[in-house]
Amino acid sequence: MRHTHGRIVDITTLRDLDARLAAGARSLAGWRVVGLDLTERGSVLLSRSVASTLFLGCTFAEGDEDEVRRRGAVVLPDLPGSPVDTYRTELYSPRDLYDTPRYAASLDARAYAWSQHRPDQDAALAQALHDHAIDQALTAWIAGRRTLGVMGGHALARGSGGYADAARLGHAVGGSVTVATGGGPGAMEAANLGALLSAAPEPALDEALAALAVVPSFTPDIGAWADAAFAVVSSVADPVESLGIPTWHYGHEPPNAFATAIAKYFRNATREAVLLEVCTAGIVFLPGAGGTVQEVFQDACENYYADETSIAPMVLVGREHWTETLPAWPLLESLARGRAMEDHVHLVDTVAEAAALVASYE
């Protein structure tokens, strides 16, 4: 049983439901009852007020569903064909998505394959309800956390200098902020790896980097790539939490196993907006290409219109990359000039400088 905003209560087990009812609850207003078999609970439910109760994916005895609807409850049934739990109340763990030894049979792969078919009305509704449920779970998960985004290229290979830099950034900041990434491979995976190991000494990170370099990419074998990651995860004595926010829109890029909590969405536009929104401690932008440039200017737009109290720092790492290879910095600098954001956009050369800047905002 988990409390959320106001009087809303999520109930996901019969034990929770029975305990509430036994404690004398007379009204179920504001309750969200999720995925329960209520065929033997009809009489006790109907002895209470069910007005403004939400039943999601529940099973009722014959006639009970119509009766709770008549009494003011909202009932949304399970939607056939969806491989995901439409009404889930928690974020995914890596093992939730990699739930079978063979990746092609995993929940992650099945959900991606299902999402690629032209959706009928039920499928479109299932995806929308799933993403709404992820929104709710993510809101609960980030409550009270200072979250720092780390953005960068998905193509960065394990064993490369750039991958090691991203991991060292996550390692340096993971003890003071919650690291959030796009949840995929490359720089995203590396930053989540560094955060996972941020309670361990740096040699432990070096060992992990060396072990992962044996399988540098998720192509051609996602299974081998994931297995190498899970082997590292199993060796971490004191893992530190971090967040990944991937999307099945890019389902050919598998989620990384180092983010301890994964908010995976079907709609990429929703995912991109949410990823920026949760990064209250700012965002560090590592060298990247099209996707990273898009994220730079999405974040810049948010800061451009923000007041001083709600600006999130922006730190671009790699002077040559951001001034010559992809010269986003001159435009960003011009955009910020004279605005409240001006003192909160930074260009540095190293991840050590980026980590020091992040620490200066604590």
C-alpha positions in Angstrom: 0.0 0.0 0.0 1.5 3.3 -1.0 0.3 6.8 -0.2 0.6 9.4 -3.0 -0.8 12.9 -3.3 -3.6 13.9 -0.9 -6.0 11.1 -0.1 -5.0 8.9 -3.0 -4.0 5.5 -1.9 -2.7 2.8 -4.3 -3.7 -0.8 -3.2 -1.9 -3.6 -5.1 -2.4 -6.6 -2.9 -5.4 -8.3 -1.3 -3.6 -8.2 2.0 -3.4 -4.4 1.8 -7.1 -4.2 0.9 -8.2 -6.5 3.7 -6.2 -4.6 6.3 -7.7 -1.3 5.3 -11.2 -2.7 5.4 -10.6 -4.5 8.7 -9.4 -1.2 10.2 -12.8 0.2 9.7 -12.6 2.2 6.4 -16.1 3.2 5.5 -15.3 5.1 2.2 -13.0 4.0 -0.5 -12.9 7.5 -2.1 -9.5 8.3 -3.5 -8.4 4.6 -3.6 -6.8 3.1 -6.7 -7.2 -0.6 -6.5 -4.9 -2.2 -9.0 -4.9 -5.6 -10.6 -6.7 -7.5 -7.9 -9.0 -10.5 -8.1 -12.1 -9.2 -6.2 -14.4 -12.1 -6.9 -14.6 -13.0 -3.2 -14.6 -9.4 -1.9 -17.8 -8.1 -3.5 -20.0 -8.2 -0.3 -17.5 -6.3 1.8 -16.8 -3.7 -0.9 -20.4 -3.1 -1.5 -20.9 -2.6 2.3 -18.8 0.6 2.0 -19.0 3.7 -0.1 -17.2 3.1 -3.4 -17.9 6.5 -5.0 -14.8 8.1 -6.5 -12.9 4.8 -6.2 -10.8 3.7 -9.2 -10.5 0.0 -10.0 -7.7 -0.7 -12.6 -7.5 -4.1 -14.2 -9.5 -5.9 -11.4 -11.7 -9.0 -11.7 -15.2 -9.0 -10.2 -17.8 -11.6 -9.5 -20.8 -11.5 -11.8 -22.8 -8.4 -11.3 -20.4 -6.7 -8.9 -18.6 -4.6 -11.5 -21.9 -3.1 -12.7 -22.9 -2.4 -9.1 -19.7 -0.6 -8.2 -20.0 1.5 -11.4 -23.6 2.3 -10.5 -22.5 3.5 -7.1 -19.9 5.9 -8.5 -16.7 4.0 -9.0 -14.6 4.0 -12.1 -13.6 0.6 -13.5 -11.0 0.3 -16.2 -10.5 -3.3 -17.3 -7.4 -5.2 -18.4 -6.7 -4.5 -22.0 -6.1 -7.7 -24.0 -2.8 -8.2 -25.9 -0.6 -5.9 -23.9 2.7 -7.5 -22.8 3.1 -4.8 -20.1 1.2 -4.2 -16.9 -0.9 -1.3 -17.9 -1.6 -0.2 -14.3 1.8 -0.9 -12.7 2.5 1.1 -9.6 6.4 1.0 -9.5 9.2 1.8 -11.9 10.9 -1.1 -13.6 14.1 -2.7 -12.4 16.6 -4.0 -14.9 15.6 -7.6 -14.1 11.9 -6.7 -14.8 12.8 -5.9 -18.3 15.5 -8.6 -18.8 13.2 -11.3 -17.3 14.3 -14.2 -19.5 17.8 -15.7 -20.3 17.3 -15.0 -24.0 16.8 -11.3 -24.8 14.5 -11.9 -27.7 11.9 -13.5 -25.3 12.3 -10.8 -22.6 9.6 -8.3 -21.6 11.7 -5.5 -23.1 11.9 -7.2 -26.5 8.2 -8.3 -26.4 7.0 -4.7 -25.5 9.1 -3.2 -28.3 7.8 -5.7 -30.9 4.2 -5.1 -29.8 4.7 -1.3 -29.9 5.8 -1.5 -33.6 2.4 -2.7 -34.8 -0.1 -0.1 -35.9 -2.1 0.3 -32.7 -5.8 -0.4 -32.6 -7.9 1.5 -30.0 -7.2 -0.9 -27.2 -3.4 -0.9 -27.8 -3.3 2.9 -28.0 -5.2 3.1 -24.7 -3.0 0.5 -23.1 0.2 2.5 -24.0 -1.3 5.7 -22.8 -2.4 4.2 -19.5 1.0 2.5 -19.0 2.8 5.8 -19.6 0.5 7.6 -17.1 1.2 4.9 -14.6 4.9 5.3 -15.1 4.5 9.1 -14.6 2.8 8.4 -11.2 5.5 6.0 -10.2 8.3 8.3 -11.2 6.8 11.2 -9.3 6.8 9.1 -6.2 10.4 7.8 -6.8 12.0 11.2 -7.3 10.2 12.9 -4.3 12.9 14.4 -2.1 15.8 13.7 -4.4 18.1 16.2 -6.1 18.4 14.7 -9.6 21.3 15.5 -12.0 20.9 14.6 -15.7 23.8 13.2 -17.7 23.2 13.3 -21.5 25.5 12.0 -24.1 25.9 9.8 -27.2 24.3 6.4 -27.3 27.0 5.0 -29.6 29.9 5.4 -27.2 31.5 2.0 -26.9 32.6 0.3 -23.7 36.4 0.4 -23.5 36.6 3.9 -25.1 38.0 7.0 -23.3 34.7 8.8 -23.6 32.8 5.9 -21.9 35.3 5.9 -19.1 34.9 9.7 -18.7 31.1 9.4 -18.5 31.5 6.6 -15.8 33.9 8.8 -13.8 31.5 11.7 -13.9 28.7 9.4 -12.5 31.1 8.1 -9.9 32.2 11.6 -8.8 28.6 13.0 -8.4 26.6 9.9 -7.5 27.1 10.3 -3.7 25.6 13.7 -3.6 22.9 13.7 -6.3 20.7 11.1 -8.0 22.1 10.6 -11.5 19.4 10.4 -14.2 20.1 9.4 -17.8 18.1 8.4 -20.9 18.6 4.9 -19.7 20.2 3.5 -22.9 23.7 2.4 -23.9 26.8 4.5 -24.5 27.3 7.5 -22.3 24.0 6.9 -20.6 25.0 3.4 -19.5 28.5 4.7 -18.4 27.0 7.4 -16.2 24.6 5.0 -14.5 27.5 2.6 -14.0 29.6 5.2 -12.3 26.7 6.2 -10.1 26.0 2.6 -9.1 29.6 2.3 -7.9 29.9 5.8 -6.3 30.1 4.4 -2.8 33.1 2.2 -3.9 36.7 3.3 -4.3 37.9 4.3 -7.8 39.8 1.0 -8.4 36.4 -0.8 -8.3 35.2 1.3 -11.1 38.4 0.6 -13.1 37.8 -3.1 -12.6 34.2 -2.8 -13.9 35.3 -0.8 -16.9 37.9 -3.5 -17.8 35.3 -6.3 -17.4 32.8 -4.5 -19.6 35.3 -3.7 -22.4 35.2 -7.4 -23.3 31.7 -6.8 -24.8 32.0 -3.3 -26.2 28.6 -2.9 -27.8 25.0 -4.3 -27.7 25.5 -5.2 -31.4 25.5 -7.9 -32.6 24.4 -9.6 -29.3 22.2 -7.8 -26.8 22.2 -10.8 -24.5 26.0 -10.9 -24.2 26.1 -7.2 -23.6 23.5 -7.4 -20.9 25.1 -10.5 -19.3 28.4 -8.6 -18.9 26.5 -5.8 -17.2 24.6 -8.0 -14.8 27.9 -9.8 -13.9 29.2 -6.4 -12.8 26.0 -5.5 -10.9 26.1 -8.8 -9.0 29.6 -7.9 -7.7 28.7 -4.5 -6.3 28.5 -4.7 -2.5 27.0 -1.3 -1.9 25.0 -0.2 -5.0 23.8 3.4 -5.2 20.5 4.2 -6.8 20.2 6.0 -10.1 17.5 6.5 -12.7 17.1 5.7 -16.4 14.3 7.1 -18.5 14.4 5.2 -21.9 11.7 4.7 -24.5 10.5 1.8 -26.6 10.4 4.3 -29.5 14.1 3.5 -29.7 13.6 -0.1 -28.8 16.5 -1.2 -30.9 18.7 0.4 -28.2 18.2 -1.8 -25.1 18.0 -0.3 -21.6 21.2 -0.5 -19.6 21.3 -2.7 -16.4 23.1 -0.1 -14.2 20.1 2.2 -13.6 18.5 0.8 -10.5 15.1 2.3 -11.4 13.8 2.5 -15.0 10.9 4.7 -16.1 10.4 3.3 -19.6 7.8 5.0 -21.8 6.1 4.2 -25.1 5.8 7.8 -26.2 9.2 9.4 -26.8 7.9 13.0 -26.6 6.6 12.3 -23.1 9.9 10.7 -22.1 12.0 13.6 -23.4 9.9 16.2 -21.6 9.9 14.1 -18.3 13.7 13.6 -18.5 14.4 17.3 -18.5 11.7 18.0 -15.9 13.2 15.7 -13.3 16.7 17.1 -13.5 16.3 19.7 -10.8 20.0 19.7 -10.0 20.9 20.5 -13.6 22.2 18.6 -16.6 25.7 17.7 -17.8 25.9 17.4 -21.5 28.8 15.1 -22.7 29.8 15.1 -26.4 27.0 13.7 -28.5 25.3 14.2 -31.8 21.7 14.9 -32.9 19.9 13.6 -29.8 22.2 15.4 -27.4 22.0 18.7 -29.4 18.2 18.4 -29.3 18.4 18.0 -25.5 20.7 20.9 -25.1 18.3 23.3 -26.7 15.2 21.8 -25.2 16.8 22.4 -21.8 17.9 25.9 -22.9 14.3 26.8 -23.9 13.1 25.8 -20.4 15.8 27.9 -18.8 15.3 30.8 -21.2 11.7 31.4 -19.9 12.4 30.4 -16.3 12.9 32.8 -13.4 16.0 32.8 -11.3 14.6 30.4 -8.7 13.8 27.6 -11.1 16.8 27.6 -13.4 18.7 24.3 -13.6 22.4 24.6 -14.4 23.7 23.5 -17.8 27.2 22.2 -18.1 28.6 21.3 -21.5 31.7 19.1 -21.4 34.3 19.3 -24.3 35.2 22.7 -25.5 36.4 21.6 -28.9 33.3 19.4 -29.5 30.8 22.1 -28.5 32.6 25.0 -30.2 34.0 23.4 -33.4 32.7 19.9 -34.1 29.1 20.8 -33.2 29.2 24.5 -32.3 26.1 24.6 -30.0 28.0 26.6 -27.4 28.1 30.0 -29.3 24.4 29.9 -29.9 23.6 28.8 -26.3 25.9 31.6 -25.0 24.1 34.2 -27.1 20.7 32.9 -26.1 21.6 33.2 -22.5 23.0 36.6 -22.6 21.1 39.1 -20.5 18.7 36.4 -19.2 18.4 35.0 -15.7 20.1 31.8 -17.1 23.3 33.5 -18.1 25.3 32.7 -15.0 24.1 29.1 -15.1 25.4 27.9 -18.4 28.9 26.6 -18.4 31.5 25.2 -20.9 34.3 23.0 -19.5 36.9 20.7 -20.8 36.8 17.8 -18.4 34.4 15.7 -16.4 36.3 16.7 -13.2 35.5 20.3 -13.9 31.9 19.4 -14.5 31.7 17.5 -11.2 33.2 20.5 -9.4 30.6 22.8 -10.9 27.8 20.4 -9.9 29.1 20.4 -6.3 29.2 24.2 -6.3 25.4 24.3 -6.6 24.7 22.1 -3.6 
